[in-house]
Amino acid sequence: MEALSAMPEAVTEDREAESRLRAQVEALEWRLRKRDEQRRAMLHIMGDLNEVNRRLGDQRKAMLHILVDYEKDRSGLARQTERLDSSRRALLHILQDSHRSNLRLADSRKAMIHIMGDLRETTAEMQRREQELRDKQEQLVQAGKLATLGELTTGVAHELNNPLNNTGLFVGNALDLIELGAADKGQIVRELRQAMQQVSKATQIISHLRTFGRAAPVSREPISLRPVIERALSLVHEQLRLHEIEVTLDLGPEEPVVVGNPIQLEQVFINLLANARDAVADSLRKAIRISASVGSAAVEIAFVDTGHGIPSGLERRIFDPFFTTKEVGKGTGLGLSITYGIVKEHGGTISVASTPGEGATFLIHLPLAGPDTK
């Protein structure tokens, strides 16, 4: 009985032990499951951690690139800042220079105003002096003209003496016929008409002298050279005749027309004739030749004499004022100088060619008047 009663207790203990063992196994299995779960969680965490580490590595690389770019940008910005500072300093210098330049410009403007004032005064003074010079030149030309008339006094007196004598003769004849009571009044009228012709001739001579002797106006007009040269010859004709000088005039068939002043050009030709007259005074053959040739744009007038020529080396000086090769008291030295000035004012040129002992040739070139010149 005791043995039977002991068996259930053992069984109970075994069951309790089995229960405890099962509980321990279950707890162990639960712990194992937990550990598996924890291990799997840890694996996930490790995977996530690796992913995070990879991402961190990529981010670190990106950060390194960013830092490199930042360093480049910082260096570039530093250089730009330095250039900007340099530019700012340069701009300050430029502004300072500009300010100084403005100050200098203001001073220069003031100086320019003074200079312009002085220039206006100088210009006015120059114009006044130029006008005085022109007046002096006109006076000099007039003086040379009057001096020429003085030299031609003998010839002019003879030119006037002939018509005056003839007038007296014709008037005397008419008076004689009237006193004798001549019935033929036609003869008296003819004598008086001839006297009037002589008076008209003398009047023309005096008018020519007055025209030549007065101050020439500065006006210019188209003129034919032939009558101008012929008028000049008429004034010196008697002197040339008294000196037994042969004059040849060959102006050709054309009528050259120039724009000029007839009185001034007549003075030019008279001066050249007077110069040629004096040049041939002591020559064996006394001759003067005047010729003209017309070109496409200019006319050439040549005065050729048979004098002794111009001494070598003096060709360039004969047109200088007051220069003369004549003896003291026989020349003013103004004739050729005045001639040169008048020809130049007419837009022409005058030159001389001479061989000592073989005479001299004066050449004048004057531009022809244009076809549209009225």
C-alpha positions as CSV (number, residue, x, y, z in Angstrom):
1,M,0.0,0.0,0.0
2,E,2.8,2.3,0.9
3,A,4.3,1.3,-2.4
4,L,1.2,2.1,-4.3
5,S,0.7,5.4,-2.5
6,A,4.3,6.3,-3.3
7,M,3.9,5.8,-7.1
8,P,1.4,8.6,-7.7
9,E,3.6,11.0,-5.9
10,A,6.5,10.0,-8.2
11,V,4.3,10.3,-11.2
12,T,3.2,13.7,-10.0
13,E,6.8,14.8,-9.6
14,D,7.7,13.5,-13.0
15,R,4.8,15.4,-14.5
16,E,5.9,18.5,-12.7
17,A,9.4,18.0,-13.8
18,E,8.2,17.4,-17.4
19,S,6.1,20.5,-17.1
20,R,9.0,22.5,-15.9
21,L,11.2,21.0,-18.6
22,R,8.6,21.8,-21.3
23,A,8.3,25.3,-19.9
24,Q,12.0,25.6,-20.0
25,V,12.1,24.3,-23.5
26,E,9.4,26.6,-24.6
27,A,11.1,29.5,-22.9
28,L,14.3,28.4,-24.6
29,E,12.5,28.2,-28.0
30,W,10.9,31.6,-27.4
31,R,14.4,33.0,-26.5
32,L,15.8,31.3,-29.6
33,R,13.0,32.9,-31.7
34,K,13.6,36.2,-30.1
35,R,17.3,35.8,-30.8
36,D,16.5,34.9,-34.4
37,E,14.3,37.9,-34.7
38,Q,16.9,40.0,-33.0
39,R,19.5,38.5,-35.4
40,R,17.3,39.2,-38.4
41,A,16.7,42.7,-37.0
42,M,20.4,43.1,-36.5
43,L,21.0,41.9,-40.1
44,H,18.5,44.5,-41.3
45,I,20.1,47.0,-39.1
46,M,23.5,46.0,-40.4
47,G,22.2,46.2,-44.0
48,D,20.7,49.6,-43.2
49,L,23.9,50.6,-41.6
50,N,25.9,49.6,-44.6
51,E,23.5,51.5,-46.8
52,V,23.9,54.5,-44.6
53,N,27.7,54.1,-44.6
54,R,27.6,53.8,-48.4
55,R,25.4,56.9,-48.6
56,L,27.7,58.6,-46.1
57,G,30.7,57.7,-48.2
58,D,28.9,59.1,-51.3
59,Q,28.0,62.2,-49.4
60,R,31.5,62.5,-48.1
61,K,32.8,62.3,-51.7
62,A,30.3,64.8,-52.8
63,M,31.2,67.0,-49.9
64,L,34.9,66.7,-50.9
65,H,34.0,67.8,-54.4
66,I,31.9,70.6,-53.0
67,L,34.8,71.6,-50.8
68,V,37.2,71.5,-53.8
69,D,34.7,73.6,-55.8
70,Y,34.3,75.9,-52.9
71,E,38.0,76.3,-52.5
72,K,38.2,77.1,-56.3
73,D,35.4,79.5,-56.0
74,R,36.9,81.1,-52.9
75,S,40.3,81.5,-54.7
76,G,38.5,82.9,-57.8
77,L,36.5,85.2,-55.5
78,A,39.7,86.3,-53.8
79,R,41.3,87.1,-57.2
80,Q,38.2,88.9,-58.3
81,T,38.2,90.8,-55.0
82,E,41.8,91.7,-55.6
83,R,41.1,92.8,-59.1
84,L,38.1,94.8,-57.9
85,D,40.3,96.5,-55.3
86,S,42.8,97.2,-58.1
87,S,40.1,98.5,-60.3
88,R,38.7,100.6,-57.5
89,R,42.2,102.1,-56.8
90,A,42.6,102.6,-60.5
91,L,39.2,104.3,-60.7
92,L,40.2,106.5,-57.8
93,H,43.4,107.5,-59.7
94,I,41.3,108.1,-62.8
95,L,38.9,110.2,-60.9
96,Q,41.7,112.2,-59.4
97,D,43.4,112.6,-62.8
98,S,40.0,113.5,-64.3
99,H,39.5,116.1,-61.6
100,R,43.0,117.5,-62.2
101,S,42.3,117.4,-66.0
102,N,39.1,119.3,-65.4
103,L,41.0,121.9,-63.5
104,R,43.6,122.0,-66.2
105,L,40.9,122.2,-68.9
106,A,39.2,125.0,-67.0
107,D,42.6,126.8,-66.9
108,S,43.1,126.0,-70.6
109,R,39.6,127.3,-71.5
110,K,40.4,130.5,-69.7
111,A,43.8,130.7,-71.5
112,M,42.0,129.9,-74.8
113,I,39.5,132.7,-74.1
114,H,42.5,135.1,-73.6
115,I,44.2,133.7,-76.7
116,M,41.0,134.1,-78.8
117,G,40.8,137.7,-77.6
118,D,44.4,138.2,-78.4
119,L,43.9,136.5,-81.8
120,R,40.9,138.7,-82.6
121,E,43.0,141.7,-81.8
122,T,45.9,140.4,-83.8
123,T,43.7,139.6,-86.7
124,A,42.2,143.0,-86.6
125,E,45.7,144.5,-86.4
126,M,46.9,142.2,-89.3
127,Q,43.9,143.3,-91.4
128,R,44.6,146.9,-90.6
129,R,48.3,146.4,-91.6
130,E,47.3,144.5,-94.7
131,Q,45.0,147.3,-95.7
132,E,47.8,149.8,-95.0
133,L,50.2,147.6,-97.1
134,R,47.7,147.5,-99.9
135,D,47.3,151.3,-99.7
136,K,51.1,151.6,-99.7
137,Q,51.4,149.3,-102.7
138,E,48.7,151.3,-104.5
139,Q,50.6,154.5,-103.7
140,L,53.8,152.9,-104.8
141,V,52.2,151.8,-108.1
142,Q,50.8,155.3,-108.5
143,A,54.2,156.8,-107.8
144,G,55.7,154.5,-110.4
145,K,53.1,155.5,-112.9
146,L,53.6,159.2,-112.3
147,A,57.4,158.6,-112.6
148,T,56.8,156.9,-115.9
149,L,54.7,159.8,-117.1
150,G,57.5,162.2,-116.0
151,E,59.9,160.3,-118.1
152,L,57.5,160.4,-121.1
153,T,57.0,164.2,-120.8
154,T,59.0,165.0,-123.9
155,G,57.1,162.6,-126.1
156,V,53.8,163.5,-124.7
157,A,54.5,167.2,-125.2
158,H,55.4,166.5,-128.8
159,E,52.2,164.4,-129.3
160,L,50.2,167.4,-128.0
161,N,52.3,170.0,-129.9
162,N,51.5,168.5,-133.3
163,P,47.7,168.7,-133.1
164,L,47.9,172.1,-131.4
165,N,50.1,173.5,-134.2
166,N,47.8,172.0,-136.8
167,T,44.8,173.4,-135.1
168,G,46.4,176.9,-135.1
169,L,47.3,176.5,-138.8
170,F,43.7,175.4,-139.8
171,V,42.1,178.1,-137.7
172,G,44.5,180.7,-139.1
173,N,43.6,179.7,-142.7
174,A,39.9,180.0,-141.9
175,L,40.5,183.5,-140.4
176,D,42.4,184.5,-143.5
177,L,39.7,183.3,-145.7
178,I,37.1,185.2,-143.7
179,E,39.1,188.4,-143.6
180,L,39.7,188.2,-147.4
181,G,36.0,187.9,-147.8
182,A,36.2,184.6,-149.6
183,A,32.9,183.7,-151.2
184,D,33.6,179.9,-150.9
185,K,32.3,179.2,-147.4
186,G,32.9,175.5,-148.0
187,Q,36.7,176.0,-147.8
188,I,36.3,177.8,-144.5
189,V,34.1,175.0,-143.1
190,R,36.7,172.4,-144.2
191,E,39.5,174.2,-142.5
192,L,37.4,174.5,-139.3
193,R,36.5,170.8,-139.4
194,Q,40.2,169.9,-139.8
195,A,40.9,172.1,-136.8
196,M,38.2,170.3,-134.8
197,Q,39.7,166.9,-135.8
198,Q,43.1,168.1,-134.4
199,V,41.3,169.3,-131.2
200,S,39.7,165.9,-130.9
201,K,43.0,164.2,-131.3
202,A,44.6,166.4,-128.6
203,T,41.6,165.7,-126.4
204,Q,42.0,161.9,-126.9
205,I,45.7,162.2,-125.9
206,I,44.9,164.2,-122.7
207,S,42.1,161.8,-121.9
208,H,44.4,158.9,-122.3
209,L,47.0,160.6,-120.0
210,R,44.3,161.4,-117.4
211,T,43.0,157.8,-117.5
212,F,46.5,156.3,-117.2
213,G,47.6,158.8,-114.6
214,R,44.7,158.3,-112.2
215,A,44.7,155.7,-109.5
216,A,43.6,152.4,-111.0
217,P,40.5,150.8,-109.5
218,V,40.8,147.3,-108.1
219,S,38.0,146.0,-110.3
220,R,38.6,143.3,-112.9
221,E,36.9,142.9,-116.2
222,P,37.4,140.9,-119.4
223,I,39.7,143.0,-121.6
224,S,41.4,142.4,-125.0
225,L,45.2,142.7,-124.8
226,R,45.8,144.2,-128.3
227,P,44.3,147.7,-127.6
228,V,46.0,147.8,-124.2
229,I,49.4,147.2,-125.8
230,E,48.6,149.6,-128.6
231,R,47.7,152.4,-126.0
232,A,50.9,151.7,-124.2
233,L,52.9,152.1,-127.4
234,S,51.1,155.3,-128.2
235,L,52.4,156.9,-125.0
236,V,56.0,155.9,-125.6
237,H,56.0,156.1,-129.4
238,E,57.5,159.5,-129.6
239,Q,60.3,158.7,-127.2
240,L,61.1,155.5,-129.1
241,R,61.1,157.6,-132.3
242,L,63.4,160.2,-130.8
243,H,65.8,157.4,-129.7
244,E,65.6,155.9,-133.2
245,I,64.4,152.6,-131.8
246,E,62.7,150.2,-134.3
247,V,59.6,148.6,-132.8
248,T,58.0,145.5,-134.3
249,L,54.5,144.5,-133.1
250,D,53.4,140.9,-133.9
251,L,50.4,140.0,-131.8
252,G,49.1,137.4,-134.3
253,P,45.6,137.0,-135.7
254,E,43.9,136.0,-132.4
255,E,42.4,138.4,-129.9
256,P,43.5,137.1,-126.5
257,V,41.1,138.1,-123.7
258,V,42.1,138.1,-120.0
259,V,40.3,139.2,-116.9
260,G,42.2,142.1,-115.4
261,N,42.5,145.9,-115.0
262,P,43.4,147.6,-118.3
263,I,45.1,150.6,-116.6
264,Q,47.4,148.3,-114.5
265,L,48.3,146.1,-117.5
266,E,49.0,149.2,-119.6
267,Q,51.4,150.3,-116.9
268,V,53.1,146.8,-117.1
269,F,53.6,147.2,-120.8
270,I,54.8,150.8,-120.5
271,N,57.4,149.8,-117.8
272,L,58.7,147.0,-120.0
273,L,58.9,149.3,-123.1
274,A,60.7,151.9,-121.0
275,N,63.1,149.2,-119.7
276,A,63.8,148.0,-123.2
277,R,64.3,151.6,-124.4
278,D,67.0,152.1,-121.8
279,A,68.5,148.7,-122.5
280,V,69.1,149.4,-126.2
281,A,70.2,153.1,-125.8
282,D,73.9,152.2,-126.4
283,S,73.4,149.3,-128.8
284,L,74.5,149.3,-132.5
285,R,71.1,148.0,-133.5
286,K,68.2,149.5,-131.5
287,A,65.2,147.2,-131.8
288,I,62.3,146.0,-129.7
289,R,60.0,143.2,-130.7
290,I,56.6,142.6,-129.0
291,S,54.9,139.3,-129.8
292,A,52.1,137.2,-128.4
293,S,51.1,133.6,-128.7
294,V,47.8,132.1,-127.4
295,G,47.8,128.7,-125.8
296,S,44.9,126.6,-124.4
297,A,44.7,128.3,-121.1
298,A,47.1,131.3,-121.2
299,V,48.6,133.9,-123.4
300,E,52.3,134.6,-123.6
301,I,53.5,138.1,-124.3
302,A,57.2,138.5,-125.1
303,F,59.2,141.7,-125.0
304,V,62.6,141.2,-126.8
305,D,65.3,143.8,-127.0
306,T,68.7,144.0,-128.6
307,G,70.5,145.5,-125.7
308,H,73.5,144.3,-123.8
309,G,71.6,141.9,-121.7
310,I,71.5,141.4,-118.0
311,P,74.8,140.7,-116.1
312,S,75.1,137.1,-115.1
313,G,73.7,136.4,-111.6
314,L,71.3,139.3,-111.5
315,E,68.3,137.7,-113.3
316,R,66.7,136.9,-109.9
317,R,67.3,140.4,-108.5
318,I,65.9,142.6,-111.2
319,F,62.4,142.3,-109.8
320,D,63.4,143.3,-106.3
321,P,62.2,146.7,-105.2
322,F,64.7,149.6,-105.7
323,F,67.2,147.3,-107.4
324,T,68.6,148.9,-110.6
325,T,71.6,148.5,-112.8
326,K,71.4,152.0,-114.1
327,E,73.5,154.9,-112.9
328,V,72.6,157.0,-109.9
329,G,69.8,159.4,-110.8
330,K,68.7,157.5,-113.9
331,G,66.3,154.9,-112.3
332,T,64.2,154.3,-109.3
333,G,64.3,150.5,-109.3
334,L,60.5,150.4,-109.0
335,G,59.5,149.7,-112.6
336,L,60.1,146.0,-112.8
337,S,59.1,145.4,-109.2
338,I,55.7,147.1,-109.8
339,T,55.4,145.1,-113.0
340,Y,56.0,141.9,-111.1
341,G,53.4,142.7,-108.5
342,I,50.7,143.6,-111.0
343,V,51.3,140.5,-113.1
344,K,51.1,138.3,-109.9
345,E,47.9,140.0,-108.9
346,H,46.4,139.1,-112.2
347,G,47.3,135.4,-111.6
348,G,50.2,135.4,-114.1
349,T,53.9,135.1,-114.1
350,I,56.8,137.1,-115.5
351,S,60.3,135.8,-116.1
352,V,63.4,137.0,-117.9
353,A,65.9,135.2,-120.1
354,S,69.1,136.9,-121.0
355,T,72.5,136.2,-122.5
356,P,75.1,139.0,-121.7
357,G,75.7,140.9,-124.9
358,E,72.7,139.4,-126.8
359,G,69.8,141.3,-125.3
360,A,67.0,140.2,-122.9
361,T,63.6,138.6,-123.3
362,F,60.8,139.3,-120.8
363,L,58.0,136.7,-120.9
364,I,54.6,137.3,-119.4
365,H,52.0,134.6,-119.0
366,L,48.4,135.6,-118.2
367,P,45.5,133.2,-117.8
368,L,42.9,133.6,-120.5
369,A,39.3,134.5,-119.6
370,G,37.0,131.5,-119.4
371,P,34.4,130.8,-122.1
372,D,31.6,131.7,-119.7
373,T,33.2,135.1,-118.8
374,K,30.9,137.9,-119.6
